[in-house]
Amino acid sequence: MSRRYFGTDGIRGQANKAPMTPDLAMRVGIAVGNLFRRGDHRHRVVIGKDTRLSGYMIENALVAGFTAAGLDVFLLGPIPTPAVAMLTRSLRADIGVMISASHNPYQDNGIKLFGPDGFKLSDEIEHRIEQLMDEDIHLQLARPDAIGRAKRVDGVHDRYIEFAKRTLPKDITLSGMRVVIDCANGAGYKVAPAALWELGADVVAIGEDPNGTNINLNCGSTHPVALSRKVHEVRADIGIALDGDADRVLIVDETGAVIDGDQLMALIAESWATDKILRGDGIVATVMSNLGLERFLGDIGLSLTRTKVGDRYVVEHMRQNDFNVGGEQSGHIVLSDFATTGDGLVAALQVMACVQRMGRPVSEVCRRFEPVPQVLKNVRYSNGNPLDDPQVKTAINEAEAELGNSARLVIRPSGTEPLIRVMAEGDDRSQIETVVDQLINVISANRNAA
């Protein structure tokens, strides 16, 4: 099924350039509004956003589209993606929208869609939306007396903060814990520090002064150096790094070292298995998760099921097979007992609960296994898909033969950027570095192929 607009996480691109234009955003609103408008009752959509300058533009275009399709719009303002998913259900909306490009720089933006159940839409529904977007929009407009209304909703931050606080086990308090949180100048800049403080932590916040163009700029989960420095400076017990829309989290221990999503999933899974609340006898992750995670889980009697990259595919497998822990190495962790999508703050609270219960430093609690050497490099391309080139295919086959069963090789196009990602992992670092470099050279030579 070919996809014209949607990638692995909604529609994404550079703001004011195709596809991320006001015209497209309006068409999304009209198409989605028509698809989810069933019956004669008043329908509603909730719209949240992160702190990007272009969010105002896209928000207004979406409002025009949804109201033109006859839906009432509830504007949430800057708020984390998981809060939009939660409020879609809480406010009994027919659709939820998050305007964000997640961890990308401010020049990019995106549109993420949630169904009335708070889950991201399926490939089939996205395909139908694309079809409607390319049809005559004048045939999809509401009657003059059925045009929707738009209003801003108060108190949504408080609702999300209370939701997040309730996910911390009742026997746990954060009192006595000094926490540095990096909000990436993004959607969590108000709610995350407030929730931690209300739970008793001594909170030092950085990346909490957004200006429209500094989201993810040298901060957040993709740039944790500033967080590491601040943890050292204030002698914090733990550092928490969110991304632009606060659905990802990485942890920095008391020494300033970064702990990725694989280690965090291992910790949560082990803890929940001990408490007999882990479902599925394991976790769901993607092909990018470290082999060390798989070995660790196997050693404690748990399984690792892999999906293709994208949290939506992780969630789909979790729902179909009754798992309640899953996620990605990047820190997008889904705990389905609490949320329908990744939630950086909620995942961080589960980690801190483990730290408090064990009474040991984060550096000891959060390092559950020794990662297998893993090398990941990207190649940017301009035309076509270099992976379709015969020379590239041959090189990949030769690399797989060389690695044999002793290592893993994953090559895939990014779902959000024009990049080819080449990852290899195995116990012999020298071998996998050589294999990745050789493939990068071949792909680079063919990256401009039509």
Buried (B, 14 or more C-beta within 10 A) or exposed (E): EEEEBBBBBBBBBBBEEEBBBBEBBBBBBBBBBBBBBEEEEEBBBBBBBBBBBBBEBBBBBBBBBBBBBBBBBBBBBBBBBBBBBBBBBBBEBBBBBBBBBBBBBBBBBBBBBBBBEBBBBEEEBBBBBBEBBEEEBEEBBBEEEBBBEBEEBEEBBEBBBEBBBEBBEEEBBBEEBBBBBBBBBBBBBBBBBBBBBBBBBBBBBBBBEBEEBBBBBEBBBBBBEBBBBBBBEBEBBBBBBBBBBBBBBBBBBBEBBBBBBBBBBBBBBBBBBEEEEBBBEBBBBBEBBBBBBBEBBEEBEBBBBBBBBBBBBBBBBBBEEEBBBBBBBBBBBBBBEBBBBBBBBBBBBBBBBBBBBEEEBBBEBBBBBEBBBBBEBBBEBEEEBBBEBEEBEEBBEBBBEBBEEEBBBBBBBBBBBEBBBBBBBBEBBEBBBBBBBBBBEBBBBBBEBE
